[in-house]
Amino acid sequence: MGKDCCADEHQTLLPIEEAISQLNSAAKTISRTQTLKLQEARSRILATDLCSPLNVPPHDNSAMDGYAVNSNDLASEGEIKRPISQRINAGATGHTPLLPGSVARIFTGAPIPPQADAVIMQEQSRREGDHVFLQGPVEQGRNIRRAGEDIAQNDIILNKGHVLTPQRLGLAASIGQEWVEVYARPKVAILCTGDELVNPGTDLLPGQIYNSNRFTMRALLEALGCEVLDMGIVRDTHEATRTALVDAADQADLVVTSGGVSVGEEDHVRNVIEELGQLDLWRLNIKPGKPLAFGSYHDTPVIGLPGNPVSVFVTFAIIARPFILKMKGASDLRTPTLQAIAGFDWPKAQKRREFLRVRLDENGHLTSYPHQGSGVLRSVAWADGLAIARENQTFAKGDLVDYLPFKGLLG
């Protein structure tokens, strides 16, 4: 019976897409919001649409340093001499109309004067004293940025759920926005299970290892903009696990654990979730990281990551990340995926989808770390992304494969 169970095990593993879909369906956006100064809001997520109260630019202005002209006055072919009747700097007011048969010296961003309808760039002119020589003809609208060309009054420029990236902060500033309403940071409690774990700074005794998962998990969560509650190391007993999980769930919006979700006698996290609340899924068709658990205690979701350090990193990036993004209020939950050229062979098809630690070179080729074990944390530190070997897939050197760069997964 045991042999049959092992032989059929892969058939009972939950597909990754189904797991992500289940988690995303269960994720509830944090309802708490706060209002921040624009300069304090980088990487936060908008809780309301942002509507522009004005046109950007607010008036027609010059896109170049040069000369504002009336195109009808320069309709003939060849070089034309015209007097310079005024000078207009950026920020100028008054807007004196352009005198007939003249041009205005104008600078980038300066308002276009009445009666002018084009700007000739400085490099396409020749000046002598108070006159300038220009080449005609000139088409109407040349080098003019129209009022509202970038943003029209009452346009929604950013939607609820948008991450406030540097460029979006600049966009918000361009409409005069000083404050923005954003979602509050999710409070995420982390706890690491294992009698063998000790923290750095402590001398190792026989059988002990340093707790790397604590630092990986904390940094991953902080990179996603979470407030982390570090609940420490939990010993491998049912009672200690139960107490720690209840304590964490009472304080946090989400609990993330490492270890204790497999089938060993000292793996208590999954059993405690089932005992106290609800276990929604367990064991995924993923490598590394099969024994991942998801459930809840009262209204607090719990994600139980595996214990091996590479499994923690991979399952967090692939499974936990989109769930947390939805909790934060983000509208884009996609995992950023590129294609790159395999620089190695993958000749043996696997039943589980495998995420290989790889590095992309300047020619777009992927190199695989030589040791892909779930305990080889150095492979993740060496790599700059993950290559996907899908279920029952083989590929050869030179084939295109899906590649997930860490830059897109870690923030």
KEKE-3310 file (N, C-alpha, C; in steps of 0.2 Angstrom, whole numbers, plus 5000, padded with zeros to 4 digits):
npx = (5004:5010:5019:5011:5005:5016:5020:5009:5009:5013:5002:4992:4997:4995:4992:5002:4996:4983:4985:4990:4979:4969:4974:4974:4961:4957:4963:4962:4961:4969:4960:4963:4969:4981:4986:4999:5013:5019:5033:5035:5029:5034:5034:5022:5005:4992:4976:4965:4958:4968:4964:4966:4967:4970:4976:4990:5004:5000:4998:5000:5017:5035:5044:5057:5073:5073:5065:5050:5037:5025:5018:5012:5019:5031:5030:5036:5049:5066:5079:5074:5074:5071:5065:5069:5057:5054:5058:5056:5056:5056:5043:5038:5026:5012:5012:5014:5007:5013:5022:5017:5026:5038:5049:5049:5062:5063:5062:5065:5050:5044:5029:5019:5018:5003:4997:5008:5013:5021:5038:5055:5069:5084:5096:5093:5094:5101:5108:5110:5114:5100:5092:5086:5090:5080:5074:5062:5048:5038:5029:5014:5012:5024:5036:5029:5022:5006:4993:4987:4992:4999:4992:4975:4963:4954:4957:4959:4974:4981:4977:4967:4976:4988:5005:5016:5028:5044:5043:5029:5026:5032:5023:5012:5016:5016:5003:5001:4999:5000:4998:4994:4982:4985:4986:4988:5002:5003:5003:5014:5017:5031:5037:5049:5051:5059:5070:5083:5087:5097:5100:5111:5127:5126:5135:5137:5131:5133:5123:5116:5110:5112:5099:5094:5082:5074:5080:5080:5066:5061:5068:5062:5049:5049:5054:5043:5036:5030:5025:5035:5033:5042:5042:5051:5060:5052:5050:5050:5037:5020:5012:5020:5020:5007:5004:5012:5007:4994:4997:5004:4994:4984:4990:4993:4990:4993:5001:5017:5026:5040:5045:5040:5029:5028:5028:5033:5035:5038:5034:5023:5016:5006:4997:4992:4986:4975:4969:4966:4960:4957:4963:4967:4974:4988:5003:5011:5013:5027:5045:5059:5050:5038:5030:5020:5009:4992:4981:4969:4968:4955:4951:4963:4975:4986:5002:5011:5027:5039:5054:5067:5080:5081:5069:5060:5063:5060:5046:5040:5042:5035:5023:5018:5021:5011:4999:5002:5004:4991:4984:4990:4984:4987:4985:4991:4996:5004:5018:5033:5039:5051:5059:5073:5089:5093:5108:5112:5108:5093:5089:5081:5064:5054:5041:5037:5035:5049:5060:5074:5089:5098:5109:5109:5118:5128:5124:5112:5111:5107:5115:5116:5116:5128:5123:5108:5101:5088:5093:5104:5108:5117:5116:5105:5110:5120:5113:5103:5091:5076:5075:5062:5058:5046:5032:5035:5044:5057:5073:5085:5102:5102:5089:5074:5068:5057:5060:5063:5067:5076:5075:5062:5054:5057:5052)
npy = (4994:5006:5008:5009:5021:5030:5029:5034:5047:5059:5062:5067:5079:5097:5107:5121:5133:5131:5132:5145:5152:5148:5154:5167:5170:5169:5179:5194:5211:5223:5234:5245:5262:5275:5293:5300:5311:5315:5313:5303:5291:5282:5266:5263:5258:5264:5269:5275:5282:5293:5309:5322:5339:5349:5355:5347:5350:5366:5376:5380:5377:5379:5366:5367:5376:5391:5400:5407:5408:5414:5403:5406:5417:5413:5406:5404:5397:5394:5404:5416:5432:5439:5451:5451:5452:5450:5442:5427:5419:5403:5401:5414:5428:5436:5436:5444:5447:5441:5451:5456:5449:5447:5438:5428:5427:5412:5400:5383:5376:5389:5399:5399:5413:5423:5423:5416:5401:5390:5383:5386:5377:5382:5377:5377:5389:5406:5419:5437:5450:5459:5452:5437:5423:5411:5395:5393:5383:5383:5371:5372:5371:5365:5359:5363:5360:5356:5363:5352:5341:5331:5327:5329:5340:5333:5320:5303:5299:5290:5274:5266:5254:5255:5254:5265:5270:5277:5285:5286:5294:5305:5309:5311:5322:5331:5336:5343:5336:5334:5326:5308:5295:5279:5261:5254:5246:5228:5218:5206:5191:5181:5165:5152:5135:5122:5112:5111:5124:5139:5156:5167:5173:5165:5151:5136:5120:5102:5095:5107:5121:5136:5148:5152:5155:5164:5176:5177:5176:5188:5198:5196:5199:5212:5218:5218:5228:5225:5226:5218:5206:5198:5182:5173:5158:5142:5128:5110:5105:5100:5108:5120:5124:5127:5137:5147:5149:5154:5165:5173:5174:5182:5194:5198:5202:5192:5176:5169:5154:5144:5127:5112:5107:5095:5077:5072:5065:5076:5087:5099:5111:5110:5101:5108:5119:5113:5108:5120:5129:5130:5120:5123:5120:5108:5102:5104:5103:5106:5110:5116:5113:5106:5102:5113:5123:5130:5139:5145:5153:5158:5173:5175:5172:5159:5155:5141:5138:5127:5119:5119:5129:5134:5130:5138:5151:5150:5145:5156:5166:5162:5157:5164:5177:5184:5183:5191:5203:5205:5206:5218:5227:5229:5230:5223:5207:5199:5187:5192:5187:5182:5177:5167:5160:5144:5138:5126:5108:5100:5085:5076:5072:5079:5075:5085:5103:5112:5124:5131:5137:5150:5160:5174:5178:5191:5189:5184:5171:5157:5151:5137:5134:5122:5113:5109:5106:5107:5112:5120:5134:5143:5143:5151:5163:5165:5165:5175:5173:5163:5148:5140:5123:5114:5103:5086:5091:5093:5100:5107:5114:5130:5131:5141:5146:5149:5162:5169:5184:5189:5202:5206:5198:5201:5212)
npz = (5000:5004:4994:4983:4986:4986:4972:4966:4970:4963:4956:4965:4968:4969:4955:4950:4945:4949:4963:4965:4960:4969:4981:4978:4976:4989:4995:5004:5002:5012:5022:5028:5027:5023:5023:5014:5013:4996:4994:5003:4999:4991:4982:4988:4988:4979:4986:4980:4965:4955:4950:4938:4941:4932:4916:4908:4898:4906:4896:4879:4874:4870:4863:4861:4862:4852:4839:4839:4827:4815:4804:4792:4788:4784:4772:4760:4749:4754:4761:4774:4780:4796:4809:4826:4838:4852:4867:4875:4890:4899:4911:4909:4909:4903:4889:4876:4860:4845:4834:4817:4804:4811:4823:4838:4850:4859:4873:4879:4885:4887:4886:4871:4861:4857:4840:4835:4828:4827:4830:4827:4828:4837:4831:4817:4812:4808:4816:4816:4824:4828:4820:4812:4802:4793:4787:4775:4768:4784:4794:4802:4819:4822:4834:4845:4861:4865:4876:4888:4882:4887:4899:4901:4909:4922:4918:4923:4930:4937:4943:4957:4966:4959:4960:4967:4959:4955:4943:4943:4954:4950:4940:4948:4955:4944:4942:4953:4965:4982:4993:4995:4996:5002:5003:5019:5026:5025:5040:5044:5051:5055:5058:5062:5062:5071:5080:5078:5075:5077:5080:5071:5079:5089:5096:5088:5092:5092:5079:5077:5067:5058:5057:5043:5036:5043:5040:5026:5024:5030:5024:5011:5013:5018:5006:4998:5004:5017:5034:5046:5059:5069:5075:5080:5084:5084:5093:5090:5094:5097:5105:5107:5094:5092:5101:5097:5084:5086:5094:5084:5074:5080:5081:5068:5050:5041:5043:5040:5039:5041:5038:5046:5038:5032:5031:5042:5059:5068:5061:5063:5060:5049:5055:5066:5060:5054:5065:5072:5063:5047:5034:5017:5006:5002:4998:4983:4965:4963:4962:4969:4984:4987:4999:5003:5013:5015:5024:5037:5052:5062:5055:5050:5037:5034:5028:5025:5022:5015:5024:5019:5013:5000:4995:5002:4997:4983:4984:4990:4981:4970:4974:4986:4984:4974:4982:4993:4987:4982:4994:4998:4990:4977:4959:4949:4948:4942:4938:4933:4917:4906:4891:4888:4881:4883:4890:4893:4894:4897:4899:4905:4908:4920:4933:4941:4941:4939:4946:4941:4947:4939:4929:4919:4905:4895:4882:4882:4886:4897:4911:4921:4939:4946:4957:4961:4973:4986:4997:4995:4997:4992:4979:4976:4980:4971:4958:4946:4943:4939:4929:4921:4920:4914:4918:4913:4903:4891:4887:4876:4874:4868:4865:4868:4884:4898:4909:4925:4931:4945:4949:4945:4954:4967:4973)
capx = (5000:5014:5023:5007:5004:5022:5020:5004:5010:5013:4995:4989:5000:4991:4996:5004:4992:4977:4986:4990:4972:4965:4977:4972:4954:4956:4967:4958:4965:4969:4955:4966:4973:4984:4987:5006:5016:5021:5039:5035:5025:5038:5032:5016:5000:4986:4970:4960:4960:4970:4962:4970:4963:4972:4980:4998:5006:4994:4997:5005:5024:5040:5048:5064:5076:5073:5061:5042:5035:5019:5020:5010:5024:5037:5027:5040:5055:5073:5081:5070:5076:5065:5067:5067:5053:5053:5061:5051:5059:5052:5040:5036:5019:5010:5011:5013:5006:5019:5021:5017:5033:5043:5049:5051:5066:5060:5066:5061:5045:5041:5023:5019:5014:4997:4999:5013:5010:5027:5044:5060:5074:5090:5101:5091:5093:5107:5107:5114:5111:5093:5088:5088:5088:5076:5072:5054:5042:5037:5023:5010:5013:5031:5040:5025:5018:5000:4990:4984:4995:5001:4986:4969:4960:4949:4959:4962:4981:4983:4971:4968:4980:4994:5011:5019:5035:5047:5040:5022:5027:5033:5017:5007:5018:5015:4997:5001:4997:5005:4996:4991:4980:4988:4984:4992:5007:5001:5007:5015:5021:5035:5040:5053:5051:5064:5074:5090:5089:5099:5102:5118:5129:5127:5140:5134:5132:5132:5116:5112:5112:5110:5093:5094:5076:5072:5083:5077:5059:5060:5070:5057:5043:5051:5055:5036:5033:5026:5028:5036:5033:5047:5040:5057:5061:5047:5052:5046:5032:5013:5010:5024:5018:5000:5004:5015:5003:4989:5000:5005:4988:4981:4993:4995:4986:4995:5006:5021:5030:5045:5046:5034:5023:5029:5024:5037:5032:5040:5031:5017:5012:5000:4992:4990:4982:4969:4966:4963:4956:4955:4968:4964:4978:4994:5007:5010:5017:5033:5051:5059:5045:5032:5025:5017:5002:4989:4974:4968:4965:4950:4951:4970:4978:4993:5006:5016:5032:5044:5059:5073:5081:5079:5062:5057:5064:5056:5039:5038:5042:5030:5016:5016:5021:5005:4995:5004:5002:4984:4983:4992:4979:4990:4981:4995:4998:5008:5025:5036:5042:5055:5062:5080:5092:5096:5115:5113:5103:5088:5087:5076:5058:5052:5034:5035:5038:5055:5062:5081:5093:5101:5112:5109:5124:5126:5122:5105:5111:5107:5120:5113:5121:5129:5120:5101:5097:5084:5097:5110:5106:5122:5113:5100:5114:5124:5109:5100:5084:5074:5072:5056:5057:5039:5031:5037:5047:5065:5075:5092:5106:5100:5081:5071:5065:5055:5065:5060:5072:5075:5073:5055:5051:5059:5049)
capy = (5000:5012:5008:5012:5028:5034:5029:5039:5053:5065:5063:5070:5086:5102:5111:5128:5138:5131:5134:5152:5154:5147:5159:5174:5170:5169:5185:5200:5218:5227:5239:5251:5266:5281:5298:5302:5316:5312:5311:5297:5286:5277:5259:5261:5257:5269:5267:5279:5284:5300:5313:5328:5345:5354:5352:5347:5357:5371:5381:5379:5379:5377:5360:5368:5383:5393:5406:5407:5411:5413:5399:5410:5422:5409:5401:5404:5393:5397:5408:5422:5436:5442:5454:5448:5457:5449:5437:5424:5414:5399:5405:5421:5429:5442:5434:5449:5444:5441:5457:5453:5449:5446:5431:5429:5422:5408:5395:5377:5377:5395:5400:5402:5420:5424:5424:5412:5394:5385:5385:5384:5376:5386:5374:5378:5396:5410:5425:5442:5456:5459:5448:5430:5420:5405:5392:5392:5385:5380:5368:5374:5366:5362:5360:5365:5356:5359:5362:5346:5336:5325:5326:5334:5341:5328:5313:5299:5298:5283:5270:5263:5248:5256:5255:5272:5269:5284:5289:5288:5299:5311:5310:5314:5329:5335:5338:5347:5332:5334:5320:5303:5290:5273:5256:5252:5240:5222:5216:5199:5188:5176:5160:5147:5129:5117:5111:5112:5131:5144:5162:5169:5176:5159:5146:5130:5114:5097:5095:5113:5125:5143:5150:5157:5156:5170:5182:5177:5178:5194:5203:5196:5203:5219:5221:5219:5233:5223:5227:5211:5204:5192:5178:5169:5151:5138:5121:5105:5101:5102:5113:5126:5127:5129:5143:5152:5151:5158:5172:5177:5176:5187:5201:5200:5201:5186:5172:5165:5150:5139:5121:5109:5106:5089:5072:5069:5065:5082:5092:5101:5116:5108:5098:5114:5123:5109:5108:5127:5132:5127:5119:5124:5116:5106:5098:5107:5100:5111:5108:5113:5116:5102:5103:5120:5122:5136:5139:5151:5153:5163:5176:5176:5167:5156:5151:5137:5137:5121:5121:5119:5136:5136:5129:5144:5156:5148:5145:5163:5170:5160:5156:5169:5184:5187:5183:5197:5209:5207:5209:5225:5231:5229:5228:5219:5201:5194:5185:5194:5181:5183:5171:5167:5154:5139:5137:5119:5103:5097:5080:5071:5075:5078:5075:5091:5109:5113:5131:5131:5143:5151:5166:5177:5182:5197:5187:5181:5164:5155:5146:5133:5132:5115:5110:5112:5104:5112:5114:5123:5141:5147:5143:5157:5169:5165:5166:5181:5172:5156:5145:5135:5117:5112:5096:5082:5095:5092:5105:5107:5120:5134:5132:5146:5144:5154:5164:5174:5187:5191:5209:5206:5194:5203:5219)
capz = (5000:5004:4988:4978:4987:4983:4965:4963:4974:4959:4954:4970:4969:4966:4950:4953:4943:4953:4969:4965:4959:4976:4986:4976:4978:4996:4998:5005:5002:5018:5021:5032:5022:5027:5019:5015:5008:4990:4995:5008:4996:4986:4982:4992:4983:4979:4988:4977:4959:4956:4945:4937:4942:4927:4910:4908:4901:4907:4890:4873:4875:4866:4865:4859:4861:4845:4837:4838:4821:4811:4798:4786:4787:4781:4767:4754:4750:4755:4768:4775:4786:4800:4815:4833:4841:4859:4870:4880:4894:4903:4916:4907:4909:4899:4882:4871:4853:4840:4829:4810:4800:4816:4826:4845:4853:4864:4876:4880:4891:4887:4882:4864:4861:4852:4833:4833:4828:4826:4833:4823:4833:4836:4826:4810:4811:4808:4819:4815:4828:4830:4815:4811:4795:4794:4781:4774:4773:4790:4795:4808:4825:4823:4840:4850:4865:4866:4882:4889:4877:4892:4903:4901:4915:4924:4917:4929:4928:4941:4946:4963:4965:4956:4964:4966:4957:4955:4938:4945:4959:4946:4937:4953:4956:4939:4943:4959:4971:4988:4997:4992:5000:5001:5008:5025:5025:5029:5046:5042:5057:5053:5063:5059:5066:5071:5086:5076:5073:5081:5077:5070:5085:5094:5095:5086:5096:5088:5077:5076:5061:5059:5055:5037:5033:5046:5036:5019:5024:5033:5018:5005:5015:5018:4999:4996:5008:5023:5041:5048:5066:5070:5081:5082:5082:5087:5094:5087:5098:5095:5110:5105:5087:5093:5105:5092:5078:5089:5096:5078:5070:5084:5080:5061:5044:5038:5046:5036:5043:5037:5041:5049:5034:5028:5034:5048:5066:5071:5057:5067:5057:5045:5059:5070:5055:5053:5072:5075:5058:5040:5029:5011:5001:5004:4993:4976:4960:4962:4964:4976:4988:4987:5005:5005:5016:5015:5027:5041:5059:5063:5049:5048:5033:5036:5022:5028:5018:5017:5028:5016:5012:4993:4994:5005:4993:4977:4985:4992:4975:4965:4977:4991:4982:4972:4987:4997:4982:4982:5001:4999:4986:4970:4954:4945:4952:4937:4939:4927:4914:4900:4888:4887:4878:4888:4889:4896:4892:4902:4895:4908:4910:4927:4934:4944:4938:4942:4945:4941:4948:4933:4928:4912:4903:4891:4876:4883:4887:4904:4914:4927:4945:4946:4962:4961:4978:4989:5003:4992:4997:4988:4972:4975:4980:4964:4952:4945:4941:4939:4923:4922:4917:4915:4919:4907:4897:4891:4882:4874:4874:4862:4865:4872:4890:4902:4914:4929:4934:4952:4949:4945:4959:4974:4975)
cpx = (5004:5017:5018:5005:5010:5022:5015:5004:5009:5006:4991:4991:4996:4995:4997:4999:4985:4979:4986:4983:4968:4968:4974:4965:4952:4959:4962:4962:4964:4965:4958:4970:4976:4985:4995:5008:5019:5028:5040:5032:5028:5036:5026:5011:4994:4980:4964:4963:4963:4968:4965:4965:4965:4975:4987:5000:5000:4993:5002:5012:5029:5043:5055:5066:5076:5069:5054:5041:5028:5020:5018:5015:5031:5035:5032:5046:5061:5074:5077:5073:5071:5068:5065:5063:5052:5057:5057:5055:5054:5049:5037:5029:5018:5008:5009:5012:5012:5017:5021:5024:5039:5043:5050:5056:5063:5064:5062:5056:5042:5034:5023:5015:5008:5000:5005:5010:5015:5033:5050:5066:5080:5095:5099:5090:5100:5105:5112:5111:5104:5088:5090:5086:5086:5075:5065:5054:5042:5030:5020:5011:5020:5034:5036:5021:5012:4997:4986:4986:4997:4995:4981:4966:4954:4951:4961:4969:4984:4977:4973:4971:4986:5000:5014:5026:5038:5044:5032:5022:5028:5027:5012:5009:5016:5008:4996:4999:5002:5004:4993:4988:4982:4986:4990:4996:5004:5006:5008:5020:5025:5037:5043:5053:5057:5069:5081:5092:5092:5100:5109:5120:5129:5131:5135:5136:5131:5124:5112:5115:5109:5103:5093:5087:5073:5074:5080:5070:5057:5062:5065:5051:5044:5052:5048:5032:5028:5029:5029:5036:5037:5045:5045:5056:5056:5050:5047:5042:5025:5011:5013:5021:5011:5000:5007:5011:4997:4991:5001:4999:4984:4984:4994:4989:4987:5001:5010:5026:5035:5046:5040:5028:5023:5026:5028:5033:5033:5038:5024:5013:5006:4995:4988:4985:4975:4965:4962:4959:4954:4961:4965:4968:4985:4997:5006:5015:5023:5039:5056:5053:5038:5027:5024:5010:4999:4982:4973:4966:4961:4950:4958:4973:4985:4996:5011:5021:5036:5050:5066:5074:5079:5072:5058:5057:5060:5048:5036:5037:5037:5023:5014:5016:5015:5000:4996:5002:4995:4981:4985:4988:4982:4985:4985:4998:5003:5015:5028:5041:5045:5056:5069:5083:5095:5103:5117:5107:5099:5085:5082:5070:5056:5044:5032:5038:5044:5058:5070:5084:5098:5104:5111:5115:5122:5124:5115:5105:5111:5112:5116:5118:5121:5125:5113:5097:5093:5087:5103:5108:5111:5120:5109:5104:5118:5119:5106:5093:5082:5072:5067:5057:5050:5038:5032:5040:5055:5066:5083:5095:5104:5092:5079:5067:5062:5060:5062:5066:5071:5072:5065:5051:5052:5057:5042)
cpy = (5006:5013:5011:5019:5032:5034:5034:5046:5059:5067:5067:5077:5091:5106:5118:5133:5138:5133:5142:5155:5154:5153:5166:5175:5171:5176:5191:5206:5221:5233:5246:5255:5272:5286:5300:5307:5312:5309:5305:5291:5282:5270:5257:5260:5261:5266:5270:5280:5291:5304:5320:5334:5351:5350:5352:5345:5361:5375:5378:5381:5376:5371:5361:5375:5385:5400:5404:5411:5410:5409:5402:5415:5419:5404:5400:5399:5397:5401:5414:5426:5440:5445:5450:5453:5456:5443:5434:5418:5409:5402:5412:5422:5435:5441:5439:5446:5446:5447:5454:5454:5449:5439:5433:5424:5418:5402:5389:5378:5384:5395:5402:5408:5419:5426:5420:5405:5389:5388:5382:5383:5380:5384:5375:5385:5400:5417:5431:5448:5454:5455:5441:5427:5413:5402:5391:5386:5381:5377:5371:5369:5363:5364:5363:5360:5359:5358:5356:5340:5330:5323:5331:5334:5336:5321:5310:5297:5291:5280:5267:5256:5249:5257:5261:5271:5277:5288:5290:5293:5306:5314:5313:5321:5334:5338:5342:5343:5332:5328:5315:5298:5283:5268:5255:5246:5234:5220:5208:5196:5182:5171:5155:5141:5125:5117:5112:5119:5135:5150:5164:5173:5171:5154:5139:5124:5108:5096:5101:5116:5132:5144:5155:5159:5163:5176:5183:5179:5185:5199:5202:5200:5210:5222:5222:5224:5231:5225:5220:5211:5198:5188:5173:5162:5147:5131:5116:5101:5104:5108:5120:5129:5130:5136:5149:5154:5155:5165:5176:5179:5182:5194:5203:5199:5194:5183:5168:5161:5146:5133:5118:5107:5099:5084:5069:5069:5072:5088:5094:5106:5115:5105:5103:5118:5120:5109:5114:5130:5128:5126:5119:5120:5114:5101:5101:5103:5105:5108:5114:5116:5112:5103:5110:5119:5129:5135:5145:5149:5159:5167:5178:5171:5165:5153:5148:5135:5130:5124:5122:5126:5138:5135:5135:5150:5155:5149:5152:5167:5168:5160:5162:5176:5187:5187:5189:5203:5210:5209:5216:5230:5232:5227:5223:5213:5197:5193:5187:5189:5184:5176:5172:5160:5150:5138:5130:5115:5101:5091:5075:5074:5074:5078:5082:5097:5111:5121:5131:5137:5144:5158:5168:5180:5188:5195:5184:5174:5162:5150:5143:5132:5124:5110:5113:5109:5109:5115:5119:5131:5145:5147:5149:5163:5170:5167:5173:5180:5164:5154:5140:5129:5114:5105:5092:5086:5093:5098:5105:5114:5123:5135:5138:5143:5150:5156:5170:5178:5189:5198:5210:5203:5197:5210:5220)
cpz = (5000:4998:4983:4979:4985:4975:4962:4966:4969:4956:4958:4971:4966:4961:4952:4951:4947:4960:4970:4964:4966:4981:4984:4977:4985:4999:4998:5006:5009:5017:5024:5026:5027:5021:5020:5011:5002:4991:5000:5005:4991:4987:4986:4986:4984:4981:4984:4970:4960:4949:4944:4937:4936:4921:4911:4901:4901:4901:4885:4875:4870:4868:4863:4861:4854:4844:4836:4832:4819:4805:4792:4783:4784:4776:4761:4755:4751:4761:4768:4781:4789:4806:4821:4837:4849:4861:4876:4884:4897:4909:4915:4907:4904:4892:4877:4864:4849:4835:4822:4807:4805:4819:4834:4847:4859:4867:4878:4886:4891:4884:4875:4864:4856:4845:4831:4833:4826:4829:4829:4828:4831:4831:4819:4809:4811:4811:4817:4818:4830:4825:4815:4804:4796:4787:4781:4769:4779:4792:4802:4813:4826:4830:4845:4854:4867:4873:4883:4885:4881:4896:4902:4908:4916:4922:4923:4927:4931:4944:4953:4962:4961:4961:4962:4965:4956:4949:4939:4950:4955:4943:4941:4954:4950:4939:4950:4965:4976:4992:4993:4997:4998:5005:5013:5023:5029:5035:5045:5048:5054:5059:5060:5064:5065:5077:5084:5075:5078:5077:5076:5077:5090:5092:5093:5090:5091:5086:5076:5069:5062:5055:5049:5035:5036:5042:5029:5019:5025:5027:5012:5007:5015:5011:4996:5000:5014:5029:5044:5056:5066:5076:5084:5080:5087:5087:5091:5091:5096:5099:5108:5099:5088:5096:5100:5087:5081:5091:5089:5075:5074:5083:5072:5056:5041:5042:5040:5040:5038:5041:5044:5045:5030:5032:5040:5054:5069:5067:5060:5064:5054:5050:5063:5066:5055:5060:5074:5070:5052:5036:5022:5006:5005:4999:4986:4971:4958:4965:4963:4979:4988:4993:5007:5008:5016:5019:5031:5048:5060:5056:5046:5043:5035:5030:5026:5023:5020:5021:5025:5013:5005:4992:4997:5000:4986:4978:4987:4985:4970:4968:4982:4989:4979:4977:4991:4993:4983:4989:5002:4994:4979:4965:4949:4949:4948:4939:4933:4924:4907:4897:4886:4884:4883:4886:4892:4893:4898:4899:4898:4910:4917:4928:4938:4941:4942:4941:4946:4943:4943:4934:4921:4910:4898:4884:4876:4884:4895:4906:4921:4933:4945:4951:4963:4967:4982:4996:5001:4992:4993:4981:4971:4975:4974:4958:4952:4943:4941:4932:4925:4917:4919:4915:4912:4901:4897:4886:4881:4874:4867:4862:4870:4878:4894:4907:4918:4933:4941:4953:4949:4951:4966:4976:4972)
residu = (MET:GLY:LYS:ASP:CYS:CYS:ALA:ASP:GLU:HIS:GLN:THR:LEU:LEU:PRO:ILE:GLU:GLU:ALA:ILE:SER:GLN:LEU:ASN:SER:ALA:ALA:LYS:THR:ILE:SER:ARG:THR:GLN:THR:LEU:LYS:LEU:GLN:GLU:ALA:ARG:SER:ARG:ILE:LEU:ALA:THR:ASP:LEU:CYS:SER:PRO:LEU:ASN:VAL:PRO:PRO:HIS:ASP:ASN:SER:ALA:MET:ASP:GLY:TYR:ALA:VAL:ASN:SER:ASN:ASP:LEU:ALA:SER:GLU:GLY:GLU:ILE:LYS:ARG:PRO:ILE:SER:GLN:ARG:ILE:ASN:ALA:GLY:ALA:THR:GLY:HIS:THR:PRO:LEU:LEU:PRO:GLY:SER:VAL:ALA:ARG:ILE:PHE:THR:GLY:ALA:PRO:ILE:PRO:PRO:GLN:ALA:ASP:ALA:VAL:ILE:MET:GLN:GLU:GLN:SER:ARG:ARG:GLU:GLY:ASP:HIS:VAL:PHE:LEU:GLN:GLY:PRO:VAL:GLU:GLN:GLY:ARG:ASN:ILE:ARG:ARG:ALA:GLY:GLU:ASP:ILE:ALA:GLN:ASN:ASP:ILE:ILE:LEU:ASN:LYS:GLY:HIS:VAL:LEU:THR:PRO:GLN:ARG:LEU:GLY:LEU:ALA:ALA:SER:ILE:GLY:GLN:GLU:TRP:VAL:GLU:VAL:TYR:ALA:ARG:PRO:LYS:VAL:ALA:ILE:LEU:CYS:THR:GLY:ASP:GLU:LEU:VAL:ASN:PRO:GLY:THR:ASP:LEU:LEU:PRO:GLY:GLN:ILE:TYR:ASN:SER:ASN:ARG:PHE:THR:MET:ARG:ALA:LEU:LEU:GLU:ALA:LEU:GLY:CYS:GLU:VAL:LEU:ASP:MET:GLY:ILE:VAL:ARG:ASP:THR:HIS:GLU:ALA:THR:ARG:THR:ALA:LEU:VAL:ASP:ALA:ALA:ASP:GLN:ALA:ASP:LEU:VAL:VAL:THR:SER:GLY:GLY:VAL:SER:VAL:GLY:GLU:GLU:ASP:HIS:VAL:ARG:ASN:VAL:ILE:GLU:GLU:LEU:GLY:GLN:LEU:ASP:LEU:TRP:ARG:LEU:ASN:ILE:LYS:PRO:GLY:LYS:PRO:LEU:ALA:PHE:GLY:SER:TYR:HIS:ASP:THR:PRO:VAL:ILE:GLY:LEU:PRO:GLY:ASN:PRO:VAL:SER:VAL:PHE:VAL:THR:PHE:ALA:ILE:ILE:ALA:ARG:PRO:PHE:ILE:LEU:LYS:MET:LYS:GLY:ALA:SER:ASP:LEU:ARG:THR:PRO:THR:LEU:GLN:ALA:ILE:ALA:GLY:PHE:ASP:TRP:PRO:LYS:ALA:GLN:LYS:ARG:ARG:GLU:PHE:LEU:ARG:VAL:ARG:LEU:ASP:GLU:ASN:GLY:HIS:LEU:THR:SER:TYR:PRO:HIS:GLN:GLY:SER:GLY:VAL:LEU:ARG:SER:VAL:ALA:TRP:ALA:ASP:GLY:LEU:ALA:ILE:ALA:ARG:GLU:ASN:GLN:THR:PHE:ALA:LYS:GLY:ASP:LEU:VAL:ASP:TYR:LEU:PRO:PHE:LYS:GLY:LEU:LEU:GLY)
# end
